[in-house]
Amino acid sequence: MVLPGEPMIYSVKYPVGQRTRGVQFFRNMKWKSFLKTFFRSFYRTTTPVAVIVRFYVSPPEYIKVPLKLLRQESLPAVMSYELCDYTLSFLEMLHHVLFNSYRQVVKLDVEKIYSNNPRTVMKYMKWDEYVKLQGNNTLHTKAKSVGEDVKRRKLQPKRKGNEAGSDLREEQAAEQSDAASEGRIASSGAFCSTSSVKSASKKKRSAKLPTSHKEAGRRQPREVSQ
């Protein structure tokens, strides 16, 4: 929500002779009925609320700020009134209108910036709503609502005792299968070598070929006489 006009301060710092407006105006009483139509009221003192407000203020007369910087609205308002003056005036406007006690304000984000378009930009919500809106922001992902039990999803299940993970078990199974296959190859190689030795021994045990002509003639069958 945007409230046009110069943000007001809480304390009256003007001399009595120079005051043209009453104290209630500086405390932004004129916006109270207007806020009720835009925001929900949380009158229960146990309801936490968050307030985010940006005060865009005009620079003092004795401060010369380039028009380019005023339009960019990026220059901090160092020489303006104190930040607590703007904040107290703003909270006074919300008191008994949107919340019942100042203690309900658990989140307060305030800034004051120079601008050529003075105004007040505000956001007002419950703490639970603020946590939901900041869920995608990495800076506020650890924020947790008061009294709310948030169950986070576990990335990895807990292991019982010395139980290994599924990946480790798969690796062990692969290593065992590789070892078994290597054992089969080795055993088959040994079997081939033993069979070759046996066959060679059998060949050695077979009858020897005749070495001389006489020995060959003795073993030849006798010729039939004509």
Secondary structure, 3 states (H helix, E strand, C coil): CEEECCCCCCCCCCCHHHCCCCHHHHCCHHHHHHHCCCCCCECCCCCCEEEEEEEEECCCCCCCCCHHHHHHCCCECCCCCCHHHHHHHHHHHHECCCECCHHHEEEEEEEEEECCCCEEEEEEEEHHHHHHHCCCCHHHCCCCCCCCCCCCCCCCCCCCCCCCCHHHHHHHHHHHHHHHHHHHHHHHHHHHHHHHHHHHHHHHHCCCCCCCHHHHHHHCCCCCCC
